[in-house]
Amino acid sequence: QVQLVESGGGLVQAGGSLRLSCAASGRFLSSYAMGWFRQAPGKERAFVARISLSGGSTFYANSVKGRFTISRDYAKNTVFLQMNSLKPEDTAVYYCAARYLDTEPWGYWGQGTQVTVSS
């Protein structure tokens, strides 16, 4: 079992920055790829970014590429999402997720943290 708790959301003006954190607990966390997803009002949950088991590989949605950076700290069992140059369309609830060996479905989810970007 893996438990995930997000933090760091809030209200920011367009062009600003936020850093989201996802604290993970459980066994063998280094065996899990980690990702961030978001869900805007009236829309389905969408992929934002993921990072591999080793941290050496990252992948981003086109909409955030060049503005967001995902990273993980194994000592702290924490995954981060640094969000720069935020736009109003980035407004959403952001969810942290984990999947075993980067091959299984995204089976573990946090409760989400709200990010609101004002114009």
N, C-alpha and C positions, 0 to 999 in steps of 0.2 A: 504493500500500500504506500502511496505517496500523497502527502498533503501539501497543498499549495496556498499561499496567502499573499495576495497582491497589496501593494501600497504605493503611494506617491502621486495618485491622481489629484486633480484639482482644476481650478479655473485659471486660464492664462490668455493673454491677448495674442492675436495673430502675430506670427513672427517670433514668438517666445519659445521657451524650452521647458521641458519637464523630464524627469527621470523616474521611470516606474521600476519598482523592485518586486521580485517574486521570491519569497522565502519558502524553500522546500524542506520537507522532513520525510524521513523514511529510510529504508535500506537500499544500498547499492544505487545511489542517485547518479553516479557516474555512468550507469547503464541506460540512462534515459536522455533522449534528445528533448530539448525544451523549446517552447514556442510561445508566441504572442498572437492573439486574435482580437478582433474588435467587433462590436455590434452597435451600429447606429440606430436611432429610433426608426422603426418601420422597415428595417432592413435585416437581412440574414447575417449571421456571424461570418466574418471574413478573416482569412489568413493575413497576418501582418509580417511576421518574421519567425525564423527558427534558427537554432544553433545545434550543431552536432554533438555527439557524446564527448568528443575530444575538445570541442570548442574551436576546432580548426576550420570548420566550414560553416558558413552562414548563408542564408537565402532570404530575400525580401520580396514583398509585393511591389509591383512597379510603382504604385501610388506613393510609396514611402522611401523608395530607393534613393540614397544620397542624403536623406534627411534623418533617418532613424538608424540606430546602431544597437544590435543585440549583443550581449556579452554574458559570461557566467563566471562566478567566483566559486571554485570548488571548496575552498576552505570554509567559506561562509554558507555554502549550499544555497546560493542566491543567483538569480538570473535578473539581468537589468535590461531595460529598453530606454535608451537615451533618445529623446525626441526633440529635434531642433527644427527651426523654421516652421513652426506649427501653423496649420491652416484651419479655418472654421470647419472644413469637411473632415478634419481629423476627430471631430467631436464624436465620442462613442464611449461605451463601457469596454474597457480593455481587460482581457482574460489571459491569464497564464495557463499553459498546458504542458503536459509531459507525455511522452510515448516511449515505450520500452524498445531499446535497441534501434530506435529511429526507423523501425519497420512496422511495428504494430500500430493500430489506430490511436489517435489521441484519446487516451483513456482516463486521464486525470486532469481536473480543471479546478482553478481557483474560483473565488466568489465574484471576482471582477472589481475593477476600480474605475470610477467615472472620470473622464477627461473632457473638459469643455473649453473650446477655443472661441473666444469672442472676436468679432470683426472690428 
